[in-house]
Amino acid sequence: MKQFLVFVKKEFYHVFRDRRTLLILFGLPIMQILLFGFALTNEMKNAKVVVVDYAHDIASQQIITKIEASSYFSIEKAVMSYEDMHKAFKQGKIKCAIIFPPNFNEDLTHAQKASVQVIADASDPNTAKTIANYLTAYIGDYQQSINATMQLPMVIQPEVRMLYNPDLNGSMNFIPGVIALVLMIICVTLTSVSIVKEKEMGTMEILLVSPFKPIYVILSKAVPYLALSLINLVVILLLSVFVMNVPIRGNVFLLFAECTLFVISALSFGLLVSSFTNSQQAAMLISMMGMMLPTILFTGFIFPLENMPLPLQVISNIIPSKWFYIIVKAVMLKGLGFGTVWKETCILLGMTAVLLTISLKKFKIRLQ
């Protein structure tokens, strides 16, 4: 037993001296608990809702005050036309709109019946359904509170309308996110592994001393995966349209160009991973685990970014798939043009340029 305890003590010394092991033992669980605890939530928080009050009477103001007291919504009061409202929906500025018609309180008092229109952006059907249910519940609570003192019951009828996805097809939300996830993981993994494989086999030295410039050798490794990824993209889009019944309402060429830009961004990140790794296992681990979790968590197609704390929302801005997801939803589902997504395109283009520049400069043209 004494010898056994000596060996146990020795292993403890090894663990405490290895910082990477300590990081895995203590740092990774703490990071996952904090990240998943704050990010993975189905609650609705800070959903952007615009209130269009044409009535300006006591009933509409009481309902608005009741909704404003909730932490689920970020209320903006405005009087806008339907054209301006649809423009705000297309630009993603609001998630929902509540419209009180003129003479709302008068209809409720004299006719014992009034209607409220609730319009939600159903390109994310789960979020739209949750927001509509929450607002309907608040309106129902107000109806019960006024009926408690009335002999004749008053009825407030919410008229719910779902934009872009009236059938609440879940594929409309997941397909753009899956496109981002598949392209990111495949492009990063295949590119990084293919270059690291040359290092392991010892053939990278032969390629680097060839008459071609090293940069051409590196880029030539990425070009086949660019072509194959675009073919893969076409297959995904065909399956989305003809099998999953997800329409492409926007310009197909614009969608294809944006996807090509995102593929180049993913390939650039794959080149960056290959410059820091010397084994296929390490490259695959970094590519799969390092890109899968950020893409799932911070893109927004599973967990709304509005629900997350501000620091996590800031971190999501450095994830290329977030901006690609916004572009695909706008072009593919809402039918918008380049004039709406040019900011996201410029951000994605800048990220691509930075990743490609860093990956090419960090790539070691001399092997040790």
C-alpha positions in Angstrom: 0.0 0.0 0.0 2.9 2.4 0.7 4.3 1.8 -2.8 0.8 2.3 -4.2 0.4 5.7 -2.4 3.8 6.8 -3.7 2.7 6.2 -7.3 -0.6 8.0 -6.6 1.4 11.0 -5.3 3.6 10.9 -8.3 0.5 11.0 -10.6 -0.9 14.0 -8.7 2.4 15.8 -9.3 2.2 15.0 -13.0 -1.4 16.4 -13.2 -0.6 19.6 -11.2 2.4 20.3 -13.4 0.5 19.9 -16.7 -1.5 23.1 -17.2 -3.4 21.6 -20.2 -4.7 18.8 -18.0 -5.8 21.2 -15.3 -7.5 23.3 -17.9 -9.5 20.3 -19.2 -10.3 19.2 -15.6 -11.5 22.5 -14.2 -11.6 25.1 -16.9 -13.7 23.2 -19.5 -16.5 22.2 -17.1 -16.8 25.7 -15.7 -16.9 27.2 -19.1 -19.5 24.7 -20.3 -21.8 25.2 -17.3 -21.7 29.0 -17.7 -22.0 28.9 -21.4 -24.8 26.4 -21.6 -26.6 27.8 -18.5 -26.8 31.2 -20.1 -27.1 30.4 -23.8 -29.3 27.3 -23.8 -32.6 28.6 -22.8 -36.1 28.4 -24.4 -37.4 31.5 -22.5 -38.2 34.6 -24.5 -36.3 37.7 -23.4 -36.0 41.1 -24.9 -38.0 40.3 -28.1 -38.3 43.5 -30.2 -42.0 44.3 -30.5 -43.4 47.5 -32.0 -46.8 48.8 -30.8 -48.9 50.7 -33.3 -51.7 52.3 -31.3 -54.3 54.0 -33.5 -56.8 54.1 -30.6 -54.9 56.1 -27.9 -57.6 55.2 -25.4 -57.6 53.9 -21.9 -58.0 50.2 -22.9 -55.1 50.1 -25.3 -52.9 52.0 -22.9 -53.7 49.6 -20.1 -52.8 46.6 -22.3 -49.6 48.3 -23.5 -48.6 49.0 -19.9 -49.2 45.4 -18.9 -47.0 44.2 -21.7 -44.3 46.8 -21.0 -44.0 45.5 -17.4 -42.8 42.2 -18.7 -39.2 41.4 -19.2 -40.0 39.2 -22.2 -40.4 42.1 -24.6 -38.5 45.2 -25.7 -41.4 47.6 -26.6 -41.1 50.4 -29.1 -44.1 52.6 -29.6 -44.6 54.0 -33.1 -47.2 54.9 -35.6 -46.2 53.5 -38.9 -47.9 52.4 -42.1 -48.1 48.8 -43.2 -45.4 49.4 -45.7 -43.0 50.7 -43.1 -43.9 47.8 -40.8 -43.2 45.2 -43.5 -39.9 47.0 -44.3 -38.9 46.7 -40.6 -39.8 43.0 -40.6 -37.7 42.4 -43.7 -34.7 44.2 -42.2 -35.0 42.1 -39.0 -35.5 45.1 -36.8 -38.6 43.8 -35.1 -39.9 40.3 -34.3 -43.6 41.2 -33.8 -46.1 44.0 -34.1 -49.3 44.8 -32.1 -51.8 46.9 -33.8 -54.7 48.5 -32.0 -57.4 49.7 -34.4 -59.2 53.1 -33.9 -62.0 53.2 -31.4 -60.7 50.1 -29.6 -62.2 51.1 -26.2 -65.4 52.2 -27.7 -65.9 48.9 -29.5 -65.1 47.1 -26.4 -67.5 49.1 -24.2 -70.5 49.3 -26.5 -70.2 46.2 -28.7 -68.6 44.1 -26.0 -66.1 42.9 -28.6 -62.9 44.3 -30.1 -60.0 42.9 -32.1 -56.2 43.4 -31.8 -53.9 42.4 -34.7 -50.7 40.5 -33.8 -48.2 40.2 -36.7 -45.1 38.0 -36.1 -42.0 37.2 -38.2 -42.4 33.4 -38.7 -39.2 32.8 -40.5 -38.2 31.6 -37.0 -41.5 29.7 -36.3 -40.7 28.7 -32.7 -39.9 32.3 -31.7 -42.9 33.7 -33.5 -45.3 31.1 -31.9 -43.8 31.8 -28.5 -44.2 35.6 -28.9 -47.7 35.3 -30.2 -48.7 33.0 -27.3 -47.2 35.4 -24.7 -49.0 38.4 -26.1 -52.3 36.5 -26.4 -51.9 35.5 -22.8 -51.4 39.1 -21.7 -54.4 40.2 -23.6 -56.4 37.3 -22.1 -55.4 38.4 -18.6 -56.5 41.9 -19.3 -59.9 40.6 -20.6 -60.4 38.6 -17.4 -59.5 41.5 -15.2 -62.2 43.8 -16.8 -64.8 41.1 -16.9 -64.5 40.5 -13.2 -66.6 43.7 -12.6 -68.8 43.5 -15.7 -72.2 41.9 -16.0 -71.8 41.3 -19.7 -68.5 39.7 -20.7 -66.2 41.7 -23.1 -64.3 39.8 -25.7 -60.9 40.9 -27.1 -60.1 38.8 -30.1 -56.4 38.7 -31.1 -56.0 38.2 -34.9 -52.6 36.5 -35.3 -50.8 36.7 -38.6 -47.6 34.9 -39.4 -45.3 36.5 -42.0 -43.1 34.5 -44.4 -44.2 31.2 -43.0 -47.9 31.0 -42.3 -47.8 27.2 -41.9 -45.1 27.5 -39.3 -42.9 25.0 -41.1 -39.9 24.3 -38.9 -37.7 23.6 -41.8 -37.9 27.3 -42.8 -35.7 28.1 -39.8 -33.5 25.1 -39.6 -32.5 24.8 -43.2 -30.4 28.1 -43.3 -28.8 27.1 -40.1 -28.0 23.6 -41.3 -26.5 25.0 -44.4 -24.2 27.2 -42.3 -23.3 24.3 -40.0 -22.6 21.7 -42.8 -20.5 24.1 -44.9 -18.5 25.4 -42.0 -17.6 21.9 -40.5 -17.0 20.2 -43.9 -14.8 23.0 -45.4 -12.8 23.6 -42.2 -12.2 19.9 -41.5 -11.3 18.7 -45.0 -9.0 21.6 -45.7 -7.1 21.4 -42.4 -6.8 17.6 -42.5 -5.6 17.5 -46.2 -2.7 19.9 -45.5 -1.8 18.2 -42.2 -1.8 14.9 -43.9 1.0 16.1 -46.2 3.0 17.1 -43.1 2.6 13.7 -41.5 3.5 11.8 -44.7 6.5 14.0 -45.3 5.4 15.0 -48.7 4.9 18.7 -47.8 8.6 19.3 -48.0 8.6 18.0 -51.6 5.7 20.4 -52.4 7.3 23.4 -50.8 10.6 22.9 -52.7 8.8 22.5 -56.1 9.2 25.3 -58.7 5.8 26.8 -57.7 5.5 29.4 -55.0 4.4 28.0 -51.6 1.3 30.2 -51.6 0.1 28.5 -54.8 0.7 25.1 -53.3 -1.4 26.0 -50.3 -4.2 27.6 -52.3 -4.2 24.6 -54.7 -5.1 22.4 -51.7 -8.2 24.5 -51.0 -9.5 24.9 -54.6 -10.8 21.3 -55.0 -12.7 21.6 -51.7 -14.2 24.9 -52.8 -15.6 23.2 -56.0 -16.8 20.1 -54.1 -18.4 22.3 -51.4 -20.3 24.3 -54.0 -21.6 21.0 -55.5 -22.6 20.0 -52.0 -24.4 23.3 -51.6 -26.4 22.7 -54.8 -27.4 19.3 -53.5 -28.5 20.8 -50.1 -30.6 23.5 -51.9 -32.3 20.9 -54.1 -33.2 18.8 -51.2 -34.4 21.9 -49.3 -36.7 22.9 -52.1 -38.0 19.6 -53.4 -38.0 17.5 -50.3 -38.3 19.9 -47.3 -40.6 22.3 -49.2 -38.5 25.3 -48.3 -38.8 27.9 -51.1 -36.1 30.2 -52.5 -37.9 33.5 -52.7 -34.9 35.6 -53.5 -32.3 35.8 -56.3 -30.7 32.3 -56.7 -27.4 33.8 -58.1 -27.2 36.2 -55.1 -27.7 33.3 -52.7 -25.1 31.2 -54.5 -22.6 34.1 -54.4 -23.1 34.6 -50.7 -22.7 30.9 -50.0 -19.5 31.0 -52.1 -18.2 33.8 -49.9 -19.0 31.8 -46.8 -17.3 28.7 -48.2 -14.1 30.7 -48.8 -14.3 32.0 -45.3 -14.5 28.4 -43.9 -11.7 27.3 -46.2 -9.5 30.1 -44.9 -10.2 29.0 -41.3 -9.2 25.5 -42.3 -5.9 26.8 -43.6 -5.4 28.6 -40.3 -6.1 25.4 -38.3 -3.6 23.5 -40.5 -0.8 26.0 -39.7 -1.1 25.4 -36.0 -1.4 21.6 -36.0 0.9 18.8 -37.0 -1.5 15.8 -36.7 -4.7 14.9 -38.4 -6.4 14.0 -35.1 -5.6 17.4 -33.7 -6.8 19.2 -36.8 -10.0 17.2 -36.9 -10.7 17.8 -33.2 -10.2 21.5 -33.5 -12.3 21.7 -36.7 -15.2 19.6 -35.4 -15.4 20.7 -31.8 -14.0 24.2 -32.2 -16.5 25.1 -34.9 -19.5 22.9 -34.2 -20.4 24.4 -30.8 -19.9 28.1 -31.7 -22.0 27.5 -34.9 -24.8 25.8 -33.1 -24.8 28.2 -30.1 -24.1 31.6 -31.6 -25.7 31.4 -35.1 -29.3 31.9 -33.8 -31.1 29.1 -35.6 -31.6 27.0 -32.4 -31.3 29.4 -29.5 -32.3 33.1 -30.1 -29.4 35.5 -29.5 -31.7 38.0 -27.8 -32.1 35.5 -24.9 -28.4 35.4 -24.2 -26.5 37.8 -21.9 -24.8 40.8 -23.5 -21.2 39.4 -23.4 -22.4 36.3 -25.3 -24.1 38.4 -27.8 -20.9 40.3 -28.4 -19.0 37.1 -28.8 -21.5 35.9 -31.4 -20.4 38.9 -33.6 -17.1 37.2 -34.4 -18.7 34.0 -35.6 -19.0 34.1 -39.5 -21.9 31.7 -39.5 -24.1 34.2 -37.6 -23.8 36.8 -40.4 -24.2 34.1 -43.1 -27.4 32.8 -41.4 -28.9 36.3 -41.4 -28.0 36.6 -45.2 -29.5 33.2 -46.1 -32.8 33.9 -44.2 -33.1 37.3 -45.8 -32.4 36.1 -49.4 -33.9 32.6 -49.3 -36.9 33.0 -47.1 -37.9 36.7 -47.3 -36.9 37.3 -50.9 -34.7 40.4 -50.2 -31.9 41.7 -52.4 -28.4 42.8 -51.9 -29.5 46.3 -50.8 -30.8 44.7 -47.5 -27.9 42.4 -46.7 -25.0 44.5 -47.9 -23.8 45.2 -44.3 -23.7 41.6 -43.4 -22.0 40.8 -46.7 -19.3 43.4 -46.0 -18.8 42.0 -42.5 -18.4 38.5 -43.9 -16.1 39.7 -46.6 -13.9 41.4 -44.0 -13.8 38.3 -41.9 -12.8 36.2 -44.9 -10.0 38.6 -45.8 -8.7 38.7 -42.3 -8.8 34.9 -41.9 -7.2 34.3 -45.3 -4.4 36.8 -44.6 -3.6 35.4 -41.2 -3.7 31.8 -42.4 -1.3 32.5 -45.3 1.1 34.5 -43.2 1.1 32.0 -40.3 1.6 29.0 -42.6 5.1 27.6 -42.1 6.9 27.2 -45.4 9.9 25.6 -43.6 9.3 22.4 -41.8 11.3 21.3 -38.9 
